[in-house]
Amino acid sequence: MNAVVKKITPVGRILCISDIHGHVSLLNRLLEQTGYSPGKDTLILLGDLYTKGPDGPETLRRVIELTSAPNVHVLRGNCEDITEWMSPDEVSWVNALPHILDAGDYVFVHGGLPSEDLENLDEWACMKNDAFLEQGLTFSRWVVTGHWPVNNYGHRTHCCNPIVSGEQRVIAIDGGCGIKRSGQLNAFIIQDGAFSFSSIDDLPPYRVAKTQQAGGGTLNITWNDRFVDILSRGSEVSTVRHRATGRILEVPNSFLWERDGVWSTGDATDTRLPVEAGETVKLVSAFTDRVLAKKDGVVGWIFP
């Protein structure tokens, strides 16, 4: 079926949030953090609203509540499943969601656009369009997308912040909330043609014990290139060879899984974060001799 296109005229700031995945508390905190003003700002939610997270029903009902204010627009993502806990009105609300928002200088879509012929696009191709930023497409106006966690694009560095590709005129904003252990919920903000963002997560704080210089940043193993060979096993961390690049790095055992004799790893990085003694970052995982942490959206190792 053809994608449903809705034309809108944004007012004030545009706050764009994608892939909430059932984290209603993060959504509420992010709206407060950005100073969202109903009626004065335009709020756009790019889909994947309520599945895979801890508070699906509450998230859907909060989103529906938000749409009672002016200038709130919601798109359907590929994970907008109909579930047994929904009321008939909620089912109808989800089924009526458009797939594309045409806002003049900007087009908003959950997964991506196969082309700029908005009226003749397949709805599923717009909702689920994996690795959209790597397809080499360019557009005459800005296309803002979610769906594919942005750290999947970082083949050298694991970063959860939005990506703005000026050459392609594509903006990717999915911070991996609820999908990645390091994930965050991003709000991409457009104001008078200028771009900024705000983000939030549930990771605990970690106080750095000693100064460390930046290092590594040569490899981030992403979903599409996740296959590895295990060279040696440790009690917490193993040494592996990345099949796609041949590079050798250490990976937490909890990041490794085996299927049909082939090993994979998720979001493994060789980055050492630049940190100062006494500063506070976010803790992703802790081990006996190191921690995996996030600073300013970038994930890497700290050795206490």
C-alpha positions in Angstrom: 0.0 0.0 0.0 1.1 3.6 -0.6 2.4 5.6 2.3 0.1 8.1 3.8 1.5 11.6 3.5 0.3 14.4 5.8 1.2 18.0 5.1 1.9 20.3 8.1 3.0 23.8 8.8 5.3 23.9 11.8 5.3 26.8 14.3 8.0 27.9 16.7 10.7 25.4 17.4 10.5 21.9 15.9 11.2 19.2 18.5 11.6 15.8 16.9 11.8 12.6 18.9 12.1 9.0 17.6 12.1 5.5 18.9 10.8 6.0 22.4 10.2 2.2 22.7 8.0 2.3 25.7 10.1 4.6 27.9 7.5 7.0 29.0 9.6 8.4 31.9 12.4 9.3 29.5 9.9 11.0 27.2 8.5 13.1 30.0 11.9 14.0 31.3 13.2 14.9 27.8 10.2 17.2 27.1 10.8 18.9 30.4 14.6 19.2 29.7 14.0 20.8 26.3 11.4 23.3 27.7 8.7 22.0 25.4 5.8 24.4 25.3 2.5 23.0 24.0 1.0 25.2 21.3 4.2 27.3 21.0 6.5 24.5 19.8 5.9 21.9 17.1 6.4 18.4 18.5 7.0 15.5 16.0 7.2 11.9 17.1 8.8 9.7 14.4 7.3 6.3 15.5 8.3 3.2 17.3 6.5 4.6 20.3 5.5 1.9 22.7 6.9 -1.6 21.9 10.0 -3.3 23.3 10.1 -1.2 26.5 8.9 -1.4 30.1 5.9 0.9 29.9 4.1 0.3 26.5 0.5 1.1 27.5 1.5 4.2 29.5 3.7 5.4 26.7 1.0 5.1 24.0 -1.6 6.8 26.3 0.9 9.6 27.1 1.5 10.2 23.3 -2.2 10.2 22.6 -2.6 12.8 25.4 0.1 14.9 23.9 -1.7 15.1 20.6 -4.6 17.0 22.3 -2.3 20.1 22.1 -1.9 22.0 18.8 1.1 21.3 16.6 1.8 17.7 17.7 2.3 15.2 14.9 2.9 11.4 15.2 4.2 9.0 12.6 3.8 5.2 12.4 7.0 3.2 12.7 7.7 -0.4 11.8 7.1 -1.5 15.5 3.7 0.0 15.9 2.1 -3.4 16.6 -1.5 -3.9 17.6 -1.6 -5.6 21.0 -4.2 -7.2 23.2 -4.0 -4.5 25.8 -5.2 -1.8 23.4 -8.7 -0.4 23.5 -10.6 -0.2 20.2 -10.1 3.5 20.2 -6.3 3.1 20.6 -6.2 0.5 17.8 -8.0 3.0 15.5 -5.7 5.8 16.5 -2.6 3.7 15.7 -4.0 2.5 12.4 -4.8 6.1 11.3 -1.2 7.4 11.8 0.5 8.7 8.6 3.9 7.5 7.4 5.3 10.8 6.1 5.1 14.4 7.3 5.7 17.0 4.5 6.7 20.2 6.3 8.0 22.2 3.3 11.8 22.5 3.8 11.7 19.2 5.9 10.3 15.8 5.4 9.9 13.5 8.4 9.7 9.7 8.1 10.4 6.8 10.5 12.7 4.6 8.3 13.6 6.5 5.2 12.5 7.6 1.7 13.2 5.4 -1.3 12.8 8.6 -3.4 11.3 12.1 -3.2 8.1 11.0 -5.0 6.2 11.1 -1.7 2.8 10.3 -3.2 3.9 7.0 -4.7 6.0 5.3 -2.0 5.4 1.9 -0.3 4.4 2.4 3.3 6.6 -0.5 4.6 9.7 0.9 2.7 9.1 4.2 4.6 8.6 2.5 8.0 11.5 0.0 7.8 14.4 1.2 5.8 17.6 -0.2 7.4 20.9 1.7 7.1 19.2 4.5 5.2 22.1 6.9 5.6 24.4 4.5 3.9 22.4 4.0 0.8 24.0 7.0 -0.9 20.7 8.8 -1.6 20.6 12.7 -1.7 17.6 14.9 -1.4 16.6 18.5 -2.3 15.3 19.1 1.2 16.1 17.8 4.7 14.9 14.3 5.5 14.7 13.5 9.2 14.6 9.8 10.1 14.7 7.4 13.1 14.5 3.6 13.1 18.3 2.8 12.6 20.2 3.5 15.8 22.9 6.1 14.9 25.7 4.2 16.6 25.2 1.6 13.8 26.6 4.1 11.4 29.8 4.7 13.5 32.3 2.3 12.2 35.2 3.9 14.1 33.4 5.4 17.1 30.3 4.4 19.1 28.3 7.6 19.3 24.6 7.9 20.2 24.1 11.5 19.1 22.1 12.6 16.0 23.9 12.6 12.7 23.5 15.5 10.2 24.7 14.7 6.7 24.7 18.0 4.9 25.8 16.4 1.6 22.9 14.0 1.5 20.5 16.3 3.4 19.6 13.5 5.8 19.3 13.7 9.6 19.3 10.5 11.6 18.2 10.8 15.3 17.5 7.4 16.8 19.7 7.2 19.9 19.1 3.5 20.5 16.7 4.1 23.5 15.7 0.7 24.8 17.6 -1.2 22.1 21.2 -0.5 23.0 22.6 -0.8 26.6 24.3 2.6 26.0 21.2 4.1 24.3 19.6 7.5 24.8 16.5 9.3 23.8 17.3 12.2 21.5 15.3 15.3 20.8 16.5 17.0 17.6 15.6 20.7 17.6 15.2 22.9 14.6 14.8 26.6 15.2 15.1 29.3 12.6 17.0 26.9 10.3 19.6 26.1 13.1 20.1 22.6 14.5 20.7 21.4 18.0 19.8 18.5 20.2 19.1 17.4 23.7 19.3 13.8 25.1 18.5 11.8 28.2 19.1 8.2 29.4 18.8 6.1 32.6 22.5 5.2 32.9 23.9 5.7 36.4 26.6 8.3 37.0 30.3 7.3 37.3 33.0 9.5 38.9 36.3 9.2 37.2 39.2 8.3 39.5 42.2 9.5 37.3 42.9 11.4 34.1 43.0 9.4 30.9 44.0 10.5 27.4 42.0 9.6 24.3 43.0 6.5 22.5 41.7 3.9 20.0 38.8 5.2 18.1 39.7 3.0 15.2 36.9 0.4 15.3 33.3 0.2 16.5 31.7 -3.2 15.6 28.2 -2.4 14.3 25.2 -4.7 13.7 25.9 -5.2 10.0 29.5 -6.2 10.7 29.1 -8.1 14.0 30.9 -11.4 13.3 34.1 -12.2 15.2 36.4 -15.1 15.9 37.3 -15.6 19.6 41.1 -15.8 20.1 41.1 -16.2 23.9 38.6 -16.2 26.6 38.9 -14.3 29.9 36.6 -14.4 33.0 35.0 -11.0 32.0 36.6 -9.9 28.7 37.7 -11.9 25.7 40.1 -11.1 22.8 38.5 -11.4 19.4 39.3 -10.8 15.8 36.8 -8.8 13.8 36.1 -10.8 10.6 35.3 -7.7 8.5 38.4 -5.8 9.3 40.8 -8.3 10.8 41.4 -6.0 13.8 41.9 -7.5 17.2 40.2 -6.0 20.3 38.9 -6.9 23.7 35.1 -7.5 24.1 33.0 -8.1 27.2 31.8 -11.7 27.4 28.3 -10.3 28.0 28.5 -8.7 24.5 29.2 -12.0 22.8 26.7 -14.6 21.5 27.0 -17.7 19.3 24.6 -19.1 16.7 25.3 -22.1 14.5 29.0 -22.0 15.4 29.4 -18.4 14.5 30.2 -15.7 17.1 28.8 -12.2 17.1 29.3 -9.1 19.3 27.2 -6.1 19.8 28.5 -2.5 19.9 32.1 -3.4 20.8 34.6 -0.6 20.6 38.3 0.0 21.1 37.8 3.7 22.1 39.4 5.0 25.3 37.5 8.1 26.5 39.4 11.3 27.3 38.5 12.0 30.9 39.7 14.1 33.8 40.0 12.9 37.4 36.9 13.9 39.3 34.5 14.4 36.3 31.3 12.5 36.1 30.3 10.4 33.1 27.6 7.7 32.5 28.3 4.1 33.4 27.4 1.5 30.8 29.1 -1.7 32.2 31.6 -2.3 35.0 34.4 -4.8 35.2 37.2 -5.7 37.6 39.9 -3.6 35.9 37.9 -1.2 33.6 34.5 0.3 33.0 32.6 1.0 29.8 31.2 4.5 30.0 29.5 7.2 27.9 30.7 10.8 27.7 28.9 13.4 25.6 27.1 10.6 23.7 30.4 8.7 22.9 31.0 5.2 24.4 34.4 4.0 25.4 36.7 2.4 28.0 38.0 4.0 31.2 40.8 2.2 33.1 40.7 3.3 36.7 
